[in-house]
Each structure stands twice: as C-alpha cells, then as structure tokens.
Amino acid sequence: MFQEIEPFIYHNEYQNMSPAGEDFVIGITDGKILLKEQDGTISYPVYNELPENIRKMGMFTYLFAINDTRFFLCRNLFLDGYELRKIHFLRPAAPKHLAFAGLVAMQLAGWYDSHKYCGRCGRELVPDEKERMMRCPDCNNMEYPKISPCVIAAVIHEDKILVTKYKGPDRGRYALVAGFTEIGETIEETVHREVFEETGVKVKNLRYYKCQPWPFSESLLFGFFCELDGSDKITIQEDELSMAKWVSREELSMVCDDFTLTNEMLCRFSEGRI
C-alpha cells in the first residue's frame, strides 16, 4: 500500500525549524500540489532552488522527515519547470516515498487551512512551538490534527465476497462496505452496523486484517474479513450505493495496484489467500 515505503523511514515528530539547503518544499495552492514529472518520476522543489524573495518571506511550515530529508509546506508557490497537479496524480507516482510525502502534506495542509480561527472564541490561532498544535492566545483552546477511524469490511460467504459500488462519477471500481466509526462505538460494532446499513446482511467471526492511513478523508482505515451470519439477501442503501452483490473468485477480475487497503483485500480473496 502507498504508506509502505521501506527501506525509507517516516518521521512525523514535529520540529520548530526553518528550511535550508536541500530540504524539500511542497507547494500547495487551491488543493493542488506543485511538482515536476519526468519519465514517470516525480520531484518537488528544494529550498536552494527558490528565488531569494520567496526565501526571505519565510512562509514555511515544517511537515515531517523521511530518513534525513526534511519536508516543508509553502503556500501559493509557483516555479518554472514545475506544475500544479491534483492529489490523485500521486496515486501511481514514483518514487513511492515521495508520493507518500505529497499525500500526507496535502492532509496536513488541509488541517492548517481549517484551523485558522478558534472555534471557541473566534480569535486567530497561532502555531505552538513545541508540538503540532494550533493554540488560541486568548482562551488557550488547543487544536490538534484529527484522525477519523473508519472500517472496511470484506464479507465472505460460500467462496464469494460481497462487493459494492458507490454512487457518483468515477465509481467504476468494485469497493467493499466501508464507513466511519460513530461516537461511543467500537471498531467491531462499526463493522456490524455499516454492513447491515449498506447491504442489509449480518456478519460474524470478524478477523482484523490491517490498517491504512487515508489522507484523502483524514481517516485511519481498519480492514476486517468476516463471514455472513444468516440470510444472504442483499438490500442496498440506495442513497449511498449503486450496487451490491456476491462475486466469486473467478468473477472478480482484479488489477492489484499496491495502493489501497480495499484493493489489497480484494486481491487476497481473488488469489485464494483468504
């Protein structure tokens, strides 16, 4: 999956520092990321490349490091030779660790954008100097990055798997039942509830498989395999799904993309590894 960047190591500890030398600068403007792509390989600007007037402005925010390479966020950055791309451009991009860096940078940029003002008193927030947190100088309200837990459920019955398709454009791929955990609910309870809400079937024998950070929705995905409990009759949640059906291994034609948890779980079933 996209976050598996070994042998590179991701260091997300916050550092109160400014960029220098060969540090990467990730420019994000209007939800797009500044990069260069050549022969299937992406790259980001480094600090030394930036014009002197941009470096003097000092509008940089430390993001994280991968191995010993540091990454910084910069708003409204434009450079010759680089172009702004939508986040989905990073899906098949190489090298993998730089694609991962871009995805996480976009998530953090979105968090900073939505936490400019205090939700308690309305005062402009200021960044904390010791940790990744925005603080209100008046009421001392503290805002940390939020991560929403979400489940993905692969329901299996008589050598078939329950697949879905969501409504809306670009929803051609098979999906699995998925949904966010509600307040006061366990992850396992979310699986039971979401499967029943979306398809009308009940499940048992939940088996945790793997988790994945998902920057597109600021969530953390928890994947489960489970078995049908009772009737296999499907009643879809029509306001969310366009289709749900049982599919055999032979019918499930998969292209394994090494990007998403859903794809990996479907491929494991298709290849007879579950």
Buried (B, 14 or more C-beta within 10 A) or exposed (E): BBBEBEEBEBEEEBEEEEBEEEBBBBBBBEEBBBBBBEEEEBBBBBBEBBEEEBBEEEEBBBBBBBEEBBBBBBEEBEBEEBEBBEBEBBEEBEBBBBBBBBBBBBBBBBBBEEBEBBEEEEEEBEBBEEEBBBBBEEEEBEBEBEEEBBBBBBBBBEEBBBBBBBEEEEBEBBBBBBBEBEEEEEBBEBBBBBBBEBBBBBBEEBEBBBBBBBBEEBBBBBBBBBEBBEEEEBEBBEEEBEBBBBBEBEEBEBEEBEBBBBBBBBBBBBEEEB
